[in-house]
Amino acid sequence: MREFDYSLDYDSLDLREHPELYSVGRGEQGVLRVQPYKSELLPLWRFATEEAARESSEAITERFHAYLADDDFVGADMARKFLQMGYTRSRRYANHRGGKKYDGPVPEDKKGVSGAHGRAEKPRLEREDQDPEKVAAAAVFKAAWRAAADDPTYRRMKKRHREQHEDA
């Protein structure tokens, strides 16, 4: 399995035209970089409330199924990543007031790359202190993300993409 390639010029690269350059990576890697999908999905992505999460996850899931129908694995995987990110961001805001998980700023050379980058994690809020709206939003996104990740067509397409483009 190839790691997500952060060195590509995603602002000028159309991965719908060049799916062979896409690697799934781990988790949400590349979710805010890969075009044209970032531009198509980011406007749909909202997680501040349970209602916003429901509307957002439904819209992204609709796009997920459209990408599958178009045999567009990269689009489907990006939609899955946006659903996963809806879950993780909602949980982050539930676990940490203001959504700040790590102490201190992201190092300049690590901006746009996931991770703690040597920063300490701030303590999590106790369950009774968590924002119930963010907890509910996370549950909505988690269900949609798991359904997408477990979709048999998606799983077949992911396997095929990895065999054709990542394992070679």
C-alpha positions as CSV (number, residue, x, y, z in Angstrom):
1,M,0.0,0.0,0.0
2,R,1.3,3.4,-1.0
3,E,1.3,6.3,1.5
4,F,-0.6,9.4,0.5
5,D,1.7,11.5,-1.6
6,Y,1.7,15.1,-0.1
7,S,4.3,16.2,-2.7
8,L,1.9,16.3,-5.6
9,D,0.5,19.8,-6.7
10,Y,-3.1,19.1,-5.8
11,D,-4.2,22.6,-6.6
12,S,-3.5,22.1,-10.3
13,L,-4.0,18.4,-10.5
14,D,-7.4,16.9,-11.5
15,L,-7.5,13.4,-9.9
16,R,-10.7,12.6,-11.8
17,E,-8.5,12.7,-14.9
18,H,-5.6,11.0,-13.2
19,P,-6.9,8.5,-10.7
20,E,-3.7,6.5,-11.0
21,L,-1.9,9.2,-9.0
22,Y,-4.3,8.8,-6.0
23,S,-3.4,6.7,-3.1
24,V,-5.9,6.0,-0.3
25,G,-3.4,6.4,2.5
26,R,-4.6,6.2,6.1
27,G,-7.8,7.7,7.5
28,E,-8.6,11.1,6.2
29,Q,-5.2,11.8,4.5
30,G,-5.6,14.3,1.6
31,V,-9.3,15.0,2.3
32,L,-8.7,18.8,2.0
33,R,-6.3,18.6,-1.0
34,V,-7.6,16.3,-3.7
35,Q,-9.3,18.2,-6.5
36,P,-11.9,18.4,-8.0
37,Y,-13.5,16.5,-5.1
38,K,-12.5,19.0,-2.4
39,S,-14.4,21.7,-4.2
40,E,-17.4,19.4,-4.7
41,L,-17.6,18.1,-1.2
42,L,-16.4,20.8,1.1
43,P,-19.4,23.1,0.6
44,L,-21.6,20.1,1.7
45,W,-19.6,19.5,4.9
46,R,-21.1,20.8,8.2
47,F,-21.0,19.4,11.7
48,A,-21.8,22.2,14.2
49,T,-25.2,20.6,15.2
50,E,-27.0,17.3,14.9
51,E,-29.3,18.8,12.2
52,A,-26.4,20.2,10.2
53,A,-24.6,16.8,10.5
54,R,-27.7,15.0,9.3
55,E,-28.2,17.2,6.3
56,S,-24.5,17.2,5.5
57,S,-24.0,13.4,5.8
58,E,-27.0,12.8,3.6
59,A,-25.7,15.2,0.9
60,I,-22.2,13.7,1.0
61,T,-23.7,10.1,1.0
62,E,-25.7,11.1,-2.0
63,R,-22.5,12.2,-3.7
64,F,-20.8,9.0,-2.5
65,H,-23.4,6.9,-4.3
66,A,-23.2,9.1,-7.5
67,Y,-19.4,8.5,-7.6
68,L,-19.9,4.8,-7.2
69,A,-22.5,4.8,-10.0
70,D,-20.0,6.7,-12.2
71,D,-17.2,4.1,-11.4
72,D,-15.3,7.0,-9.8
73,F,-13.4,5.4,-6.9
74,V,-11.4,8.5,-6.0
75,G,-14.6,10.5,-5.6
76,A,-16.2,7.8,-3.6
77,D,-13.1,7.5,-1.3
78,M,-13.0,11.3,-0.9
79,A,-16.7,11.3,0.1
80,R,-16.0,8.5,2.6
81,K,-13.1,10.6,4.0
82,F,-15.4,13.6,4.4
83,L,-17.9,11.5,6.3
84,Q,-15.1,10.2,8.5
85,M,-13.8,13.7,9.0
86,G,-17.3,14.8,10.1
87,Y,-17.1,12.1,12.8
88,T,-13.6,12.9,13.9
89,R,-14.1,16.7,13.9
90,S,-17.4,16.4,15.8
91,R,-15.7,14.2,18.4
92,R,-12.8,16.6,18.6
93,Y,-15.2,19.5,19.4
94,A,-17.1,17.2,21.9
95,N,-13.8,16.2,23.6
96,H,-12.0,19.6,23.6
97,R,-13.6,23.0,24.0
98,G,-13.0,25.0,20.9
99,G,-11.8,21.9,19.1
100,K,-8.2,22.4,20.0
101,K,-6.8,18.9,20.6
102,Y,-3.1,19.8,20.8
103,D,-1.2,22.4,22.7
104,G,0.5,25.1,20.6
105,P,0.5,26.0,16.9
106,V,1.2,23.6,14.1
107,P,4.9,23.9,13.0
108,E,5.3,25.8,9.8
109,D,6.7,22.9,7.9
110,K,3.8,20.6,9.0
111,K,0.8,22.8,8.0
112,G,-1.7,20.8,6.0
113,V,-0.3,17.5,7.3
114,S,-2.2,15.5,9.9
115,G,-0.7,14.8,13.3
116,A,0.5,16.1,16.6
117,H,4.0,17.0,15.3
118,G,5.5,16.8,18.8
119,R,2.8,18.8,20.5
120,A,1.2,17.5,23.7
121,E,-2.5,16.5,23.6
122,K,-4.8,18.6,25.8
123,P,-6.9,16.7,28.3
124,R,-10.3,15.5,27.1
125,L,-13.4,16.8,28.7
126,E,-15.3,14.4,31.0
127,R,-18.3,12.8,29.3
128,E,-20.7,14.8,31.4
129,D,-19.0,18.1,30.3
130,Q,-19.1,17.3,26.5
131,D,-21.3,19.2,24.2
132,P,-24.3,16.9,23.6
133,E,-24.9,18.5,20.2
134,K,-21.4,17.6,19.0
135,V,-21.8,14.1,20.5
136,A,-25.0,13.7,18.5
137,A,-23.4,15.1,15.3
138,A,-20.6,12.7,15.7
139,A,-23.0,9.7,15.9
140,V,-24.7,10.8,12.7
141,F,-21.5,11.0,10.8
142,K,-20.1,7.8,12.3
143,A,-23.1,5.8,11.0
144,A,-22.8,7.3,7.5
145,W,-19.1,6.8,7.4
146,R,-19.3,3.2,8.5
147,A,-22.1,2.5,6.0
148,A,-19.9,4.0,3.2
149,A,-16.8,2.1,4.3
150,D,-18.7,-1.1,4.4
151,D,-20.5,-0.7,1.1
152,P,-19.7,-3.8,-1.0
153,T,-19.3,-1.8,-4.3
154,Y,-17.0,0.7,-2.6
155,R,-14.9,-2.2,-1.1
156,R,-14.6,-3.9,-4.5
157,M,-13.6,-0.6,-6.1
158,K,-11.0,0.1,-3.4
159,K,-9.5,-3.4,-3.8
160,R,-9.3,-2.9,-7.6
161,H,-7.8,0.6,-7.2
162,R,-5.1,-0.7,-4.9
163,E,-4.3,-3.6,-7.1
164,Q,-4.1,-1.5,-10.2
165,H,-2.4,1.7,-8.9
166,E,-1.0,1.2,-5.4
167,D,0.4,-2.3,-5.2
168,A,2.2,-2.2,-8.6
